[in-house]
């Protein structure tokens, strides 16, 4: 009889280890299923102890040991993968099992077709992997990647190419597979279980080195000859998981590369500030000479929207500057293409009372209600509560919880009826451009009209095939802009810069650089404040100066990379949240926590409160602090260096 200690491969389990008994000695690293909360749950075996050596522990246990359910595979995860998961769990204050659950495809976890015996390659001396960064335009990065992959193949080694989304993977595959198509494989969560199993088998049995292009979810595939890992679009927020266990897959990929002795390359047009700082500190080498100023052939224009008669306080907005009208006329005359970015969905992102200034908010959240057109069709602009000439009704929609209501309402504060839409969303922009160019071929991509990847690809193909066409879209459209464009215009990003988050300036700067790279003749930024330095730096492609000012600001304020931020979030009743924050202030008092409500205070009737800790540079992970975190109730969300602190 043996006592088996396992790590449950499941989210939401607050303990790292659980114990079961079995008649068989099972080696560490084995994959088993165990009874947990009435279900059979996959688990990783950590250790096996003969029962006679664990009598004292069994007697002290407050519960009877259950029998292990089933041994799935005695050799499943490679040791380096488990080690990387453990280090990642330690850094993000979570459990090893939760990390494995988030870094291995759930569809394959108990599939007998993915079991592979230990490879003889494991006996090879471990390499010392090098760490590189690569900051350049997409065309230059792709050319360098092609050369690098062939060099890896020449060493009789394989390469794993990481991307954050299916669209990114498909686009990169089209550019890399030429000449090595039979050795190139794509892996992502959009594939069926049967297809994943087929590709998994092909990859693990192929003698020739392979190129795997996929998400980080498949890094554990047992190809022991992987000597290079490329993580492209390093700045993409999709790498940071938005659900438990809130880990950053970039950290995991870097940790995994070190564990297996593979080189790792982090590539992007503009790498994250933290990554560039680490490069300055000697943690990375440059794969090629680092670019801190990006050239562009397009004419760069910053349009002052105040000259267009815009009066935001009264609801009067100007969608198109004179410069944008000229660009669209040029595009239509030449039969080229233009993309126009709108950062807000809907018709108007906010509605206020013209008498008392009250913002119309969701009844279940504190988020502002967004004015939408019920059908999503273009028509005449009209005020809330009215329909356009096509009798298209307008509604209020909450983008946080999905609550919907009609616009026939009065101000909840003063009962006034003068409700005024402020700002403009992508629907209003589309209507304004259709009125100005009634014969133009106009396409739109946002979450309201595009529901899946296939639909986005279809409309983008039609856009590129239509001469003189105009595409209006939110950030959702950007990954699908795979070909150069004659013109790119940004309607406005001022609303993003008002969000009180220290990362927002970097996010907007990167957004502008990405769109600037796609423009060949015209690049236009519309703004109500052209004197904001960020706009001039972006149109100049001046990464070096932006990085200098950004690092200076973060150093003065003690933000990453000069600290590690720990954010605790509780969602529930207001009084319970206040009591819990008071307890956190007491428990973590030595670390000077700051407690505050979320930017959107209430979502679906639940109040969100936060506590933020700043840990000095190189002060995390911290064993003492980790133990304190483990005392928090399971309802508290713990994030390490979150994408947003609000």
C-alpha positions in Angstrom: 0.0 0.0 0.0 1.3 3.5 -0.9 0.2 7.0 -0.1 0.3 9.1 -3.3 0.6 12.9 -3.2 -0.8 14.6 -6.2 -1.3 18.1 -7.6 -4.8 18.4 -9.0 -4.8 19.7 -12.6 -7.7 22.0 -12.2 -8.5 25.6 -11.6 -10.0 26.9 -8.3 -8.3 24.3 -6.0 -6.8 26.3 -3.2 -4.3 23.6 -2.1 -1.2 22.5 -3.9 -1.3 18.9 -2.8 -3.8 16.2 -2.0 -3.1 12.6 -0.8 -4.7 9.3 -1.9 -3.9 5.6 -1.3 -3.2 2.9 -3.9 -1.8 -0.6 -4.0 0.7 0.3 -6.6 3.9 2.4 -6.4 3.5 5.2 -9.0 6.5 7.3 -10.1 6.6 11.1 -9.8 5.4 12.7 -13.1 2.7 10.1 -13.7 -0.8 11.2 -14.8 -3.7 9.8 -12.8 -7.3 10.6 -12.1 -8.5 11.1 -8.5 -12.0 11.6 -6.9 -12.4 15.3 -6.1 -15.6 17.2 -5.4 -17.7 14.3 -6.8 -15.8 14.2 -10.1 -12.8 12.3 -11.6 -10.1 14.9 -11.9 -6.7 14.6 -13.6 -3.7 15.0 -11.3 0.0 14.9 -11.4 1.8 12.6 -9.1 4.4 14.4 -7.0 5.6 11.6 -4.8 4.8 8.1 -3.6 5.4 7.0 0.0 5.0 3.4 1.4 2.1 3.4 3.8 4.2 2.1 6.7 6.4 5.2 6.4 3.4 7.5 6.5 1.5 6.2 9.5 2.0 9.3 11.5 0.8 11.6 8.8 -2.3 9.3 8.2 -3.2 9.4 11.9 -2.9 13.2 12.1 -5.1 13.6 9.0 -8.5 15.1 9.7 -10.1 13.0 7.0 -9.9 9.5 5.6 -7.7 9.0 2.6 -9.6 8.1 -0.6 -8.5 5.6 -3.1 -6.8 6.8 -6.2 -9.2 6.3 -9.2 -7.1 5.4 -12.2 -3.5 5.4 -13.5 -3.6 7.1 -16.9 0.1 7.1 -17.8 3.3 6.5 -15.7 5.2 8.8 -18.1 3.2 11.7 -19.5 4.7 15.2 -18.7 8.4 15.7 -19.2 10.1 16.7 -16.1 11.2 20.1 -17.5 7.6 21.0 -18.2 6.5 20.3 -14.6 9.5 22.3 -13.3 8.5 25.3 -15.5 4.9 25.0 -14.2 6.1 24.9 -10.6 8.3 28.0 -11.0 5.4 29.8 -12.8 3.0 28.9 -10.0 5.5 30.2 -7.4 5.8 33.5 -9.2 2.1 34.0 -9.7 1.0 32.8 -6.3 -1.0 29.9 -7.5 -0.8 26.1 -7.7 1.2 23.9 -10.0 -1.9 22.0 -11.0 -3.7 25.2 -12.0 -0.7 26.2 -14.2 -0.6 22.8 -15.9 -4.4 23.1 -16.5 -3.7 26.4 -18.3 -0.6 25.4 -20.2 -1.8 22.0 -21.6 -4.8 21.4 -23.8 -7.7 20.1 -21.8 -8.9 18.1 -24.8 -5.8 16.0 -24.7 -5.1 15.6 -21.0 -6.6 12.2 -20.8 -6.3 11.1 -24.4 -4.4 7.8 -24.8 -3.3 8.9 -28.2 -1.0 11.6 -26.9 0.9 9.3 -24.5 4.6 9.0 -25.5 7.4 7.0 -23.8 10.5 8.9 -22.6 12.7 9.7 -25.6 16.3 8.7 -25.9 16.9 12.4 -26.6 16.5 13.1 -22.9 20.0 11.6 -22.4 21.6 14.2 -24.5 23.6 16.8 -22.5 21.4 19.8 -21.7 22.1 22.9 -23.7 22.4 26.4 -22.2 19.8 28.4 -24.0 20.4 32.0 -25.0 17.9 34.8 -24.6 17.3 37.3 -27.4 15.0 40.2 -28.2 14.1 41.3 -31.7 12.5 44.7 -32.3 11.9 45.6 -36.0 9.2 45.8 -38.7 7.1 42.7 -39.4 8.7 42.1 -42.8 12.2 42.3 -41.4 11.3 40.0 -38.5 9.7 37.4 -40.8 12.8 37.3 -43.0 15.1 36.8 -40.0 12.8 34.1 -38.6 13.0 32.2 -41.9 16.8 32.3 -41.8 16.9 31.3 -38.1 14.5 28.3 -38.6 16.7 26.9 -41.4 19.8 27.3 -39.2 18.0 25.4 -36.4 17.0 22.6 -38.9 20.7 22.5 -40.0 21.6 21.6 -36.4 19.1 18.7 -36.7 16.9 20.5 -34.1 13.3 21.6 -34.0 11.7 25.0 -33.4 8.5 26.1 -31.6 7.0 29.4 -32.9 4.5 30.9 -30.4 1.7 33.3 -31.4 -1.3 34.6 -29.3 -4.2 33.9 -31.7 -5.5 31.7 -34.5 -5.4 34.6 -37.0 -1.8 35.3 -36.1 -0.9 31.6 -36.5 -2.6 31.3 -39.9 -0.9 34.5 -41.2 2.5 33.5 -40.0 2.2 29.9 -41.3 1.5 31.3 -44.8 4.8 33.2 -44.6 7.0 30.5 -43.1 5.9 27.1 -44.5 7.3 27.6 -48.1 10.0 25.0 -48.7 9.4 23.2 -45.4 5.7 22.6 -45.6 5.9 18.8 -44.9 7.8 19.6 -41.6 5.6 22.5 -40.5 2.6 22.0 -38.2 0.0 24.3 -36.7 -1.5 23.7 -33.3 -4.2 25.8 -31.7 -7.4 25.5 -29.6 -9.7 25.9 -32.7 -8.8 22.4 -33.9 -11.0 19.4 -33.1 -9.8 16.8 -30.6 -9.4 14.3 -33.4 -7.3 16.6 -35.5 -5.2 17.6 -32.5 -4.5 13.9 -31.8 -3.6 13.3 -35.4 -1.1 16.3 -35.6 0.3 15.4 -32.2 1.1 11.9 -33.4 2.7 13.2 -36.6 4.8 15.7 -34.7 6.0 13.2 -32.1 6.8 10.4 -34.6 8.5 12.4 -37.3 12.3 11.8 -37.5 13.1 15.0 -39.3 13.2 18.3 -37.3 9.9 20.1 -37.2 8.6 23.7 -37.0 5.5 24.0 -34.7 3.5 27.2 -35.0 1.0 27.4 -32.2 -0.1 28.9 -28.9 1.8 28.3 -25.7 -0.8 25.7 -24.8 1.2 23.0 -26.7 4.7 23.6 -25.5 4.6 20.3 -23.5 4.6 18.2 -26.7 7.3 15.6 -26.3 9.7 16.8 -29.0 13.0 16.6 -27.1 14.9 18.2 -30.0 13.3 21.6 -29.6 16.3 24.0 -29.3 14.6 27.3 -30.3 11.4 28.9 -29.1 10.3 32.1 -30.8 7.6 34.2 -29.0 6.2 36.6 -31.6 3.9 39.6 -30.9 5.5 39.7 -27.4 3.4 42.7 -26.3 0.0 41.1 -27.0 -2.2 41.2 -24.0 -3.7 37.8 -24.9 -0.7 36.2 -23.3 -1.9 37.4 -19.9 -4.7 35.1 -18.8 -7.9 37.0 -17.8 -9.3 34.1 -15.7 -7.8 32.1 -12.9 -4.9 31.3 -12.4 -4.0 34.8 -13.9 -0.6 33.7 -15.1 1.4 35.4 -17.9 2.2 32.8 -20.6 5.3 34.8 -21.7 6.8 34.1 -18.3 5.9 30.5 -18.6 7.4 30.2 -22.1 10.7 31.9 -21.0 10.8 29.6 -17.9 10.1 26.5 -20.1 12.8 27.5 -22.6 15.4 27.7 -19.7 14.3 24.4 -18.3 14.8 22.5 -21.6 17.9 24.5 -22.6 16.3 26.1 -25.7 17.1 29.5 -27.1 14.2 32.0 -26.8 13.5 35.0 -29.0 11.0 37.7 -28.0 9.9 39.6 -31.1 7.6 42.5 -31.9 7.4 45.9 -33.6 7.6 47.5 -30.1 8.5 45.2 -27.2 7.1 45.9 -23.8 8.8 48.5 -21.7 9.7 45.8 -19.1 11.3 43.6 -21.7 13.3 46.5 -23.2 14.5 47.4 -19.6 15.6 43.9 -19.0 17.5 44.0 -22.3 19.3 47.2 -21.0 20.1 45.3 -17.8 21.8 42.5 -19.7 19.1 39.8 -19.4 18.8 39.6 -23.2 21.0 40.0 -26.3 19.7 41.6 -29.5 19.1 39.0 -32.3 19.9 41.8 -34.7 20.7 45.5 -34.2 17.8 46.9 -32.2 15.6 49.5 -33.9 14.5 52.5 -31.8 13.3 54.6 -34.7 11.0 53.1 -37.3 10.9 54.6 -40.8 7.7 55.1 -42.9 7.0 56.1 -46.5 3.5 57.4 -45.6 2.7 61.1 -45.1 2.2 61.6 -41.4 -0.6 64.0 -40.3 -1.9 65.0 -36.9 -5.3 66.6 -37.3 -6.6 69.1 -34.7 -10.4 68.3 -34.4 -11.0 71.6 -32.6 -10.7 73.2 -36.1 -13.6 71.0 -37.3 -16.1 72.7 -35.0 -16.1 69.9 -32.4 -17.8 70.8 -29.0 -17.7 67.6 -27.0 -19.4 69.2 -23.9 -22.6 69.8 -25.9 -22.5 66.5 -27.7 -21.5 68.0 -31.0 -18.7 65.8 -32.5 -16.8 65.9 -35.8 -16.1 62.5 -37.1 -14.2 63.4 -40.3 -11.5 66.1 -40.4 -10.8 67.9 -43.7 -7.7 65.8 -44.0 -9.6 62.5 -43.6 -12.1 63.6 -46.3 -9.2 64.3 -48.7 -7.6 61.0 -48.0 -10.8 59.1 -48.6 -11.4 60.9 -51.9 -7.8 60.0 -52.9 -8.3 56.4 -52.0 -11.6 56.1 -54.0 -10.0 57.9 -57.0 -7.0 55.6 -57.1 -8.9 52.4 -56.3 -6.8 51.6 -53.2 -7.9 50.8 -49.6 -8.2 52.7 -46.3 -8.6 51.4 -42.8 -10.2 53.7 -40.2 -9.9 52.8 -36.5 -12.6 53.6 -34.0 -11.8 52.6 -30.4 -15.4 52.5 -29.1 -18.2 50.2 -30.1 -21.8 51.5 -30.5 -23.2 54.9 -31.5 -22.1 57.0 -28.5 -20.0 55.7 -25.5 -21.7 57.9 -23.0 -25.0 59.8 -22.4 -25.4 62.5 -19.9 -28.3 64.7 -18.6 -28.2 68.1 -20.2 -29.7 69.6 -17.0 -27.8 68.1 -14.1 -24.9 66.3 -15.8 -25.7 62.8 -14.5 -24.2 60.0 -16.5 -26.7 57.3 -17.6 -25.3 54.1 -16.0 -26.3 50.5 -16.0 -28.8 49.4 -13.4 -26.7 46.4 -12.5 -23.2 47.9 -13.0 -21.7 51.3 -12.5 -20.6 51.3 -16.1 -21.9 54.0 -18.5 -24.7 52.8 -20.8 -23.6 52.8 -24.5 -26.0 54.0 -27.1 -26.5 51.4 -29.9 -28.6 50.9 -32.9 -30.8 47.8 -32.4 -30.3 46.4 -35.9 -26.7 47.5 -36.4 -27.6 49.0 -39.8 -26.4 52.4 -40.9 -28.9 55.2 -41.0 -29.4 58.8 -40.1 -28.0 60.1 -36.8 -30.8 60.8 -34.3 -31.1 61.5 -30.6 -31.8 58.9 -27.9 -35.4 57.8 -27.8 -36.0 58.4 -31.5 -35.5 56.2 -34.6 -33.8 57.1 -37.9 -35.5 57.4 -41.3 -35.3 53.6 -41.6 -37.2 53.3 -38.4 -34.1 51.7 -36.7 -34.6 51.9 -32.9 -31.8 52.8 -30.6 -31.1 51.1 -27.3 -28.8 51.4 -24.3 -26.4 48.5 -23.8 -24.0 47.8 -21.0 -20.7 46.5 -22.3 -19.8 45.0 -19.0 -22.8 42.8 -18.2 -24.8 42.9 -21.4 -27.9 44.6 -19.8 -30.1 46.2 -22.4 -32.9 48.7 -22.2 -34.8 51.1 -24.4 -33.9 54.8 -24.6 -37.4 56.1 -23.6 -36.1 57.2 -20.1 -35.7 60.3 -18.0 -32.7 61.3 -16.0 -32.6 59.1 -12.9 -31.4 62.0 -10.8 -33.5 65.1 -11.9 -36.1 63.4 -14.1 -35.0 65.7 -16.9 -35.5 64.7 -20.6 -32.5 66.4 -22.2 -30.3 63.4 -22.5 -27.2 64.2 -24.6 -24.9 61.6 -26.3 -21.3 62.4 -25.8 -18.4 61.2 -28.0 -18.9 58.9 -30.9 -18.6 55.2 -31.4 -17.9 53.2 -34.5 -21.6 53.0 -35.6 -21.9 56.8 -35.6 -18.6 57.1 -37.5 -19.9 54.6 -40.1 -23.1 56.6 -40.6 -21.2 59.9 -41.0 -18.8 58.5 -43.6 -21.7 56.9 -45.5 -23.5 60.2 -45.6 -20.3 61.9 -46.9 -19.6 59.1 -49.4 -22.9 57.5 -50.2 -21.5 55.5 -53.2 -18.5 54.1 -51.3 -18.0 50.5 -50.5 -17.8 50.5 -46.7 -17.1 47.5 -44.5 -17.2 47.3 -40.7 -15.5 44.9 -38.3 -16.3 45.0 -34.6 -17.8 42.6 -32.0 -21.4 43.7 -32.8 -21.3 42.6 -36.4 -18.5 40.0 -36.5 -19.1 36.9 -34.3 -16.3 34.6 -35.2 -12.9 34.1 -36.8 -14.4 32.9 -40.1 -16.7 35.9 -40.5 -13.8 38.3 -39.9 -11.7 36.6 -42.5 -14.5 36.6 -45.0 -15.3 40.3 -44.7 -11.6 41.2 -44.8 -11.0 39.2 -48.0 -13.9 41.0 -49.6 -12.5 44.4 -48.4 -9.1 43.7 -50.1 -10.8 42.5 -53.3 -12.9 45.7 -53.6 -11.0 48.6 -55.2 -11.5 52.0 -53.5 -13.1 50.4 -50.4 -13.1 51.7 -46.8 -12.9 49.5 -43.7 -14.1 50.9 -40.4 -13.1 48.8 -37.4 -12.2 48.5 -33.7 -8.9 46.9 -32.5 -10.5 43.6 -33.3 -9.9 44.2 -37.0 -6.1 44.8 -36.7 -4.8 41.2 -36.8 -6.8 40.7 -40.0 -5.1 43.6 -41.8 -2.5 41.2 -43.4 -1.7 43.3 -46.5 -0.3 46.9 -46.7 -2.9 49.7 -47.1 -2.7 53.0 -48.9 -4.1 54.9 -46.0 -4.8 54.4 -42.3 -6.7 56.9 -40.1 -7.3 56.9 -36.4 -10.6 58.7 -35.6 -9.6 59.5 -31.9 -7.7 57.8 -29.1 -8.2 60.7 -26.6 -10.8 58.7 -24.6 -8.2 55.9 -24.0 -5.7 58.4 -22.6 -8.3 59.5 -20.0 -8.3 56.0 -18.4 -6.2 56.3 -15.2 -3.9 53.3 -15.8 -0.1 53.7 -16.0 0.2 51.3 -18.9 -2.3 53.2 -21.1 0.2 55.5 -22.7 2.3 52.6 -23.8 -0.7 50.8 -25.1 -1.8 53.8 -27.2 1.7 54.4 -28.5 2.0 50.7 -29.6 -1.4 50.8 -31.3 -0.4 53.8 -33.3 2.9 52.2 -34.3 1.2 49.0 -35.5 -1.3 50.9 -37.7 1.4 53.3 -39.0 3.4 50.3 -40.2 0.5 49.2 -42.4 0.2 52.6 -44.2 2.0 53.2 -47.4 0.7 56.7 -48.5 -1.2 58.4 -45.7 -1.2 58.0 -41.9 -3.6 60.2 -40.0 -4.2 60.7 -36.3 -7.3 62.8 -35.3 -7.2 64.3 -31.8 -8.6 67.1 -29.7 -5.2 67.7 -28.2 -2.4 67.6 -30.8 0.1 68.8 -28.3 0.3 65.5 -26.4 3.9 64.4 -27.0 2.9 60.8 -27.6 1.3 61.6 -31.0 4.4 63.3 -32.4 6.6 60.4 -31.1 4.3 57.8 -32.8 4.1 59.6 -36.1 7.9 59.9 -36.1 8.3 56.3 -35.1 10.5 57.4 -32.2 10.6 54.4 -29.9 13.8 55.5 -28.2 12.5 58.8 -26.9 9.1 57.3 -25.8 11.0 54.5 -23.9 13.2 57.1 -22.2 10.3 59.2 -20.9 8.2 56.1 -20.0 11.0 54.5 -17.9 11.6 57.9 -16.2 7.9 58.2 -15.3 7.8 54.6 -14.0 11.0 55.0 -12.0 9.6 58.1 -10.3 6.3 56.5 -9.5 7.8 53.1 -8.6 5.9 51.1 -11.2 7.2 48.0 -13.1 9.9 47.3 -14.0 11.1 49.1 -10.9 8.7 47.1 -8.7 6.4 44.1 -8.8 2.7 44.9 -8.3 0.4 42.5 -6.5 -3.3 43.2 -6.9 -6.0 41.6 -4.8 -9.6 41.9 -6.0 -12.8 41.0 -4.2 -16.2 41.0 -5.9 -19.3 40.8 -3.8 -21.3 42.7 -1.3 -20.1 46.2 -0.6 -19.9 45.8 3.2 -18.1 42.5 2.9 -15.6 44.0 0.5 -14.9 46.9 2.8 -14.3 44.5 5.8 -12.0 42.3 3.7 -9.9 45.3 2.5 -9.6 46.4 6.1 -8.3 42.9 7.0 -5.9 43.0 4.1 -4.5 46.4 5.3 -3.9 44.8 8.7 -2.4 41.5 7.5 -0.2 43.1 4.8 0.5 46.3 6.7 4.3 45.9 6.4 3.9 46.1 2.7 1.8 49.3 2.8 -1.2 48.2 0.8 -3.4 50.8 -0.9 -7.1 49.9 -1.1 -9.5 51.4 -3.7 -12.7 50.6 -5.6 -12.4 49.4 -9.2 -12.7 51.8 -12.1 -16.1 50.2 -12.8 -17.2 49.9 -9.2 -20.2 47.5 -9.7 -20.6 44.7 -12.2 -23.8 42.6 -12.3 -24.8 44.0 -8.9 -21.5 43.0 -7.3 -19.1 45.6 -5.9 -15.4 45.3 -6.9 -12.7 46.5 -4.5 -8.9 46.2 -4.8 -5.8 46.3 -2.7 -2.4 47.0 -4.4 1.0 46.2 -3.1 4.3 47.5 -4.6 7.1 45.1 -4.0 10.6 46.6 -4.5 12.6 45.5 -7.5 14.0 42.0 -7.1 11.8 41.5 -4.0 9.5 39.0 -5.6 8.9 36.0 -5.3 8.8 36.4 -1.5 8.2 33.3 0.6 6.9 35.2 3.6 4.5 37.2 1.5 3.4 34.1 -0.4 2.4 32.4 2.8 0.3 35.5 3.8 -1.4 35.3 0.3 -2.3 31.7 1.0 -4.3 32.8 4.0 -6.7 35.0 1.8 -10.2 33.6 1.2 -10.5 31.8 -2.1 -12.9 34.5 -3.4 -10.0 37.0 -3.6 -8.4 37.2 -7.0 -4.6 37.5 -6.9 -2.8 39.0 -9.9 1.0 39.6 -10.2 1.9 42.5 -12.4 -1.6 42.8 -13.9 -2.3 44.2 -17.3 -4.4 46.9 -15.6 -4.3 48.1 -12.0 -7.8 49.7 -12.0 
